[in-house]
Amino acid sequence: WASEPQIYGRFGYGLATRSCSVHVPRDPQALHPTVPTDPQVRLRLADPTDWKAFAGVYEDVATRRPGLPSRDERWWGRAVRDIAELRGGSSALRCVLAEDASGVRGYALYQTKQHFDENFGSGEVSVRELMAGDSPVLAEIYRYLFDLDLMGRTVLPRLPVDDPLLHWLQNPRRANPVLGDGLYVRLVDLDKALVSRTYAAELDVVLEVTDRHCPWNQGTWRLAVGAGDQAPRSCERTDRAAELALDVTDLGAAFLGGTSLSELELAGRVREDRPGAAAEASAAFAHFPAPWCPAIF
């Protein structure tokens, strides 16, 4: 997460994930009635410091969505840290679990802050982290957060850009969605990085890469990959003519699959020397669900 994007761009970091912030007014009917439900799911409050009870949900989401860093005990301690002097009038950190007979399927870490006006309760629910294994569980947690007593709105500062919430809200305009930047990625060893990820489609393309800080990345590379987890992947230097020319910053932006190389080509940041090369590379690099990094560090 960049303190100032222009600083990080100077050193080869590209914008690889985005997030969406929303402010949902309290409403027990905020979600459309067609939103999926699961009658087996039950919600209960839990101690946030008992993170081992819900760590498996995070790990499951992380295997499917690029950009989530793995967490050891120290990082989990940071994720649930609650310092009373830094609350700024908010409650202690709280945790709600969504579970069924098979175990915990989702959780939310949140705080509340009381406020009263002529309508009595108009406090704020601030969600630190929300993870769910599937859509019905996610919807159940949203219903809970959007109808807490004495609260006036729920703030979700960092949602994935493809989170279904804006499709579920009966009036998404009232949530005031705002798109923001997220994780910045810098490829240090380009060839090792490009063969370490999977691809959505076959691709054989020659990249001309500039990198003024890591000269071992600079030059012309042939990237040849198949589709899927077990497909062969290679990235080797070549003397073939370049088909796409770009800076390592833009390759970092595309690396997790959230920024399209065609989008960058349209912006003038990628040069296409073979017609169709940008579209082919975009299809191969794409990933669903969208990459996302939920925690600022």
C-alpha positions in Angstrom: 0.0 0.0 0.0 1.6 3.2 -1.1 1.9 6.3 1.1 2.1 8.3 -2.1 1.6 6.5 -5.4 4.0 8.8 -7.3 6.9 7.7 -5.0 6.3 4.0 -5.6 5.9 4.5 -9.3 9.4 5.9 -9.5 10.8 2.5 -8.3 8.8 0.2 -10.5 5.7 -0.5 -8.5 2.5 -0.8 -10.4 -1.1 -0.5 -9.2 -2.2 -4.1 -9.0 -5.3 -4.1 -6.9 -8.2 -1.7 -6.2 -10.8 -1.6 -3.6 -14.2 0.0 -3.1 -15.4 1.9 0.0 -19.1 2.2 0.8 -21.3 3.7 3.5 -24.6 1.8 3.8 -27.4 3.6 5.7 -29.1 1.4 8.3 -32.0 -0.6 6.8 -33.1 -4.1 7.6 -34.4 -4.3 4.0 -31.2 -2.9 2.4 -30.6 -6.1 0.4 -32.9 -7.1 -2.4 -35.2 -10.0 -1.5 -33.7 -12.2 -4.2 -30.3 -12.2 -2.5 -29.3 -15.8 -1.6 -29.9 -17.1 1.9 -28.8 -20.3 3.7 -31.2 -21.4 6.5 -28.5 -23.5 8.0 -26.3 -20.5 8.8 -26.3 -19.1 12.3 -24.6 -16.0 13.6 -22.9 -15.6 17.0 -20.6 -13.2 18.7 -17.1 -14.4 19.5 -13.8 -13.1 21.0 -11.8 -11.5 18.2 -8.5 -12.7 19.8 -9.6 -16.3 19.3 -8.6 -15.9 15.6 -7.8 -19.5 15.2 -11.5 -20.2 15.2 -11.9 -18.3 11.9 -8.4 -18.2 10.3 -9.5 -21.1 8.0 -12.0 -18.8 6.3 -9.3 -16.3 5.5 -7.0 -19.0 4.2 -9.8 -20.4 2.0 -10.5 -17.0 0.5 -6.7 -16.4 0.0 -6.4 -19.6 -2.1 -9.0 -18.2 -4.6 -8.3 -14.5 -4.7 -4.8 -13.1 -5.5 -3.4 -10.4 -3.4 -4.2 -11.6 0.1 -1.0 -12.1 2.0 -0.5 -15.3 4.1 -0.7 -14.7 7.8 1.3 -16.3 10.6 0.6 -15.8 14.3 2.2 -12.3 14.3 0.1 -11.1 11.4 -3.0 -12.4 13.0 -2.1 -10.6 16.2 -1.9 -7.4 14.1 -5.2 -8.1 12.4 -7.1 -8.3 15.7 -5.1 -5.8 17.6 -7.3 -3.5 19.7 -5.6 -0.6 21.6 -8.0 1.2 23.9 -6.1 4.5 23.6 -6.5 4.5 19.8 -10.2 3.7 19.5 -11.2 7.4 19.2 -14.5 6.8 21.0 -15.4 3.6 19.3 -16.2 0.3 21.0 -13.8 -2.5 21.6 -13.2 -4.7 18.5 -16.0 -7.2 18.0 -16.3 -10.3 16.0 -19.4 -12.0 14.5 -19.1 -15.6 13.1 -21.3 -17.2 10.5 -21.4 -21.0 11.0 -23.3 -24.2 10.5 -22.8 -27.8 11.5 -19.7 -28.0 9.4 -18.0 -25.1 11.2 -17.2 -21.4 10.7 -18.0 -20.2 7.1 -17.5 -16.5 7.5 -16.7 -13.7 9.9 -16.5 -9.9 10.4 -14.4 -7.8 12.6 -16.0 -4.5 13.5 -16.4 -1.6 15.9 -19.3 0.6 16.7 -19.4 4.3 17.7 -22.4 5.8 19.4 -24.0 9.0 18.2 -27.4 10.5 19.0 -29.4 13.2 17.2 -33.1 14.1 17.0 -33.8 10.7 15.6 -32.1 9.1 18.6 -29.6 6.4 17.4 -27.4 7.4 14.5 -24.1 5.7 15.3 -21.6 4.1 13.0 -20.5 0.5 12.4 -16.9 0.4 11.1 -15.9 -2.9 9.5 -12.3 -3.8 9.7 -12.4 -7.1 7.9 -15.1 -9.3 6.4 -14.5 -12.7 4.9 -17.0 -15.3 3.7 -16.6 -18.6 1.9 -19.7 -18.2 -0.3 -22.4 -15.7 -1.3 -25.2 -16.8 1.2 -22.8 -16.5 4.1 -21.6 -13.1 2.9 -25.2 -11.9 2.6 -26.1 -13.1 6.1 -23.2 -11.1 7.6 -24.2 -8.0 5.6 -27.8 -8.3 6.9 -26.5 -8.4 10.4 -24.2 -5.4 10.0 -26.8 -3.3 8.3 -29.4 -3.6 11.1 -27.5 -3.1 14.4 -29.5 -1.2 17.1 -28.7 2.5 17.6 -26.6 2.6 14.4 -27.2 4.9 11.5 -24.8 3.5 8.9 -22.2 0.8 8.2 -18.9 1.8 6.8 -17.0 -0.8 4.7 -13.7 0.9 3.7 -12.1 -1.8 1.6 -14.3 -4.2 -0.5 -13.1 -6.1 -3.5 -14.1 -4.4 -6.7 -16.2 -7.4 -7.7 -17.9 -7.8 -4.4 -21.6 -8.5 -5.0 -22.9 -5.9 -2.5 -23.6 -3.2 -5.1 -25.7 -5.7 -7.0 -27.5 -6.8 -3.9 -28.4 -3.3 -2.5 -31.9 -2.2 -3.4 -30.5 1.4 -3.8 -26.7 1.2 -4.4 -26.5 5.0 -4.9 -27.2 5.6 -1.2 -24.0 3.6 -0.4 -21.8 6.3 -2.1 -19.3 3.8 -3.6 -15.8 5.2 -4.1 -13.1 3.4 -6.0 -9.6 3.6 -4.5 -6.1 2.2 -5.1 -4.8 -0.8 -3.2 -1.8 -3.0 -3.4 1.2 -1.9 -5.5 3.4 -4.7 -7.0 7.1 -4.6 -7.9 8.6 -7.6 -9.9 12.1 -8.1 -8.7 13.0 -11.2 -10.7 10.7 -10.9 -13.8 11.3 -14.3 -15.3 10.7 -16.2 -12.0 7.6 -14.1 -11.2 6.0 -14.7 -14.6 6.3 -18.5 -14.4 5.1 -18.6 -10.8 1.5 -17.6 -11.5 -1.2 -19.4 -13.5 -2.9 -18.1 -16.6 -6.4 -18.1 -17.9 -5.6 -18.7 -21.5 -2.7 -19.9 -23.6 -0.2 -17.1 -24.6 3.0 -16.9 -26.6 4.2 -13.3 -26.7 7.5 -11.4 -26.8 7.8 -8.6 -24.2 10.3 -5.7 -24.4 10.7 -4.6 -20.8 12.4 -1.5 -19.4 13.6 -1.5 -15.8 16.0 1.3 -14.8 16.4 0.0 -11.2 16.7 -3.8 -11.8 18.8 -4.0 -15.0 18.7 -7.8 -15.0 15.0 -7.5 -15.9 15.6 -5.2 -18.9 15.5 -6.7 -22.3 13.4 -8.9 -24.6 11.6 -11.9 -23.1 9.5 -14.6 -24.7 6.6 -15.6 -22.4 5.0 -18.9 -23.4 2.3 -20.3 -21.1 -0.6 -22.7 -21.2 -3.9 -22.3 -19.4 -4.5 -23.7 -15.9 -2.6 -24.8 -12.8 -0.7 -27.7 -14.4 0.1 -26.1 -17.8 3.7 -25.6 -18.8 5.1 -22.0 -18.4 8.4 -20.5 -19.6 9.9 -17.0 -19.7 13.3 -16.8 -21.4 15.4 -14.1 -23.1 15.0 -14.0 -26.9 16.2 -12.2 -30.0 12.8 -12.2 -31.6 11.1 -9.0 -32.4 9.1 -7.4 -29.6 5.3 -7.7 -29.7 4.5 -5.7 -26.6 6.8 -3.0 -25.1 6.2 -1.9 -21.5 7.9 -0.8 -18.3 8.2 -3.1 -15.4 5.8 -0.8 -13.5 3.0 -1.8 -15.9 4.0 -5.5 -15.8 3.6 -5.3 -12.0 0.2 -3.6 -12.4 -1.0 -6.5 -14.6 0.7 -9.3 -12.6 -2.2 -10.2 -10.3 -4.8 -10.1 -13.1 -6.6 -7.0 -11.9 -5.2 -4.4 -14.4 -5.7 -5.2 -18.1 -2.7 -4.8 -20.4 -5.3 -3.6 -23.1 -6.4 -0.9 -20.6 -2.7 0.1 -20.2 -2.2 0.1 -24.0 -5.2 2.4 -24.4 -3.6 4.7 -21.8 -0.4 4.8 -23.8 1.6 3.0 -21.2 2.0 -0.2 -23.3 3.1 -0.2 -26.9 1.6 -2.9 -29.2 4.0 -3.8 -32.0 1.9 -6.8 -33.2 -1.8 -6.1 -33.6 -3.9 -8.2 -31.1 -1.0 -8.9 -28.8 -2.4 -6.7 -26.0 -5.8 -8.4 -26.1 -4.2 -11.9 -26.1 -2.0 -11.0 -23.1 -4.9 -9.4 -21.3 -7.0 -12.6 -21.7 -4.2 -14.7 -20.3 -3.3 -12.5 -17.4 -6.9 -11.9 -16.3 -8.2 -13.5 -13.1 -11.6 -14.0 -11.5 -12.2 -13.2 -8.7 -10.4 -9.9 -8.9 -7.2 -9.5 -6.9 -7.6 -7.7 -3.6 -5.6 -6.9 -0.5 -7.9 -6.3 2.5 -5.3 -5.0 5.0 -3.2 -1.9 4.7 0.5 -2.4 5.6 
